[in-house]
């Protein structure tokens, strides 16, 4: 529910803000935007921060940014907002465009670009805080009238060009982003976006409605910056994915299709799928007979969502609080990663009461046409970057769920493993694998014998050394490809192979990958002329599970001191075989030049 | 809540002064926090509260609670008669 300006002030005054972590926002501006402050503090409070806003002096952006004339910007600043309004930067471009010569337009455009670039660079000299820069607003009534939009150097085109410049210029700085003010303007509408009275009374151009919209947009960035973005969308079924109640109306009776009254639900599903392709994990939590729901998924011709998009489902008559809790557990996500969509005020309220960490989206009754808009306007899942892994996240979770199901059905572990049809690829890391290998050394905590953190350059150095091998393992099974999920770094010296690093991503634990990797690494060490392998266990707060890893595989403890334990394995008698349950283990190591290998 | 109570509530929240300290003669001269920036917030909040809109010329005259209450009353009466027409 939207709160009024006064209610927001009320809520802020009556909340325990001092208990929340601080968020420092600095504002550089050439117009008056002070009334945005309660909105910023309120949005901060909603994601668990106590915000403090400091405003630079009116129209002093250049001095403060470039000459450093302010105490505004320092190491504690989290986010820096820039409001540079074209009217106060170039009256010519903003208000007397029709009178300008082509040459003058070019000069003035260049001048604005130079100032903006200097300001951004000046800010970056003072602080590493995230910069969110409000773009230039497109003219609502360009001074050349309808002709303007036909011109490649018209007023609209120049503003578009300036915004494109800002976007590229900011992309050249770390953690600097252009806020799409024209999207905010379009949502609110120009008649409500500007307050012309206060533009003239105080050089305050924006209405409260506009400031609320811009504030919400700013917080999409801050939420992502602070890692408060959500990861999983949990959906109710009846009156959310389709209109009507499948248990009563039947497969043919529910509303879902290309035309009214089924089209709003189809469009909603398309938006859900768009989130899925951005890496949002999808789940179902609904009170239905499970078979009814899957029948719609499998047989309804207008369903866009398919079973394979759903990573977890609780379709039963239990309460949604336990359903959501179980979904979070199953997907190994925190409750604060979930967004829950339901049409029932009762269910929504229950979840809000019992699981305040979950974002609850209550779809209004009788207004299905708005559902898509509600889902896309939230920005709950917005991130500042999108990696290949993000895009595939949904598929990975789904594969894990399928494996779990098969495991529950299998009589014993051996037949479970067999049914997975696991294929391992064991390789020496090439250039393409370096970033992922380095990332694993940085992120792996549990199954990690030495927990040495390496950057790309470190891994590349091992890789280039004639006396070392960086070995990685990739696991595929009938449900999907887990990617590179295990690493072993070997260093050879004087007939001894030192296992510098041995780790496995928690994504593939409990499937015997570590045994296959170790066996082939030991064979490799032998091939490189080593007679002894040396392993270490360096205890951390999180890696107790691998304390016995080496002794259980025939390594002999030789020394322990300062927490680190060392083990040795006699390679001359080593003859362990591959674990039997892999469908195939595909090993490709480069050939070793025999002369001198491992002898150094 | 009467209109008067609603006005006092908005004034109290925006200027952050206790509601019972506010009277007809409460004005920028008497309340330290009531500067031009707060005046803008106050006007905008009142407009939002009552769904009304002051003219720019009126805004600069609304310099105590009595004047504000009168202006709110006028604009509301006007809006009511407009909607009956």
HADDOCK unambig.tbl for C-alpha pairs under 7 A between the chains (distance, minus, plus):
assign (segid A and resid 5 and name CA) (segid B and resid 45 and name CA) 5.80 0.50 0.50
assign (segid A and resid 6 and name CA) (segid B and resid 10 and name CA) 5.99 0.50 0.50
assign (segid A and resid 6 and name CA) (segid B and resid 13 and name CA) 6.41 0.50 0.50
assign (segid A and resid 6 and name CA) (segid B and resid 14 and name CA) 6.86 0.50 0.50
assign (segid A and resid 6 and name CA) (segid B and resid 45 and name CA) 6.29 0.50 0.50
assign (segid A and resid 9 and name CA) (segid B and resid 13 and name CA) 6.34 0.50 0.50
assign (segid A and resid 10 and name CA) (segid B and resid 13 and name CA) 6.49 0.50 0.50
assign (segid A and resid 35 and name CA) (segid B and resid 41 and name CA) 6.05 0.50 0.50
assign (segid A and resid 197 and name CA) (segid B and resid 56 and name CA) 5.23 0.50 0.50
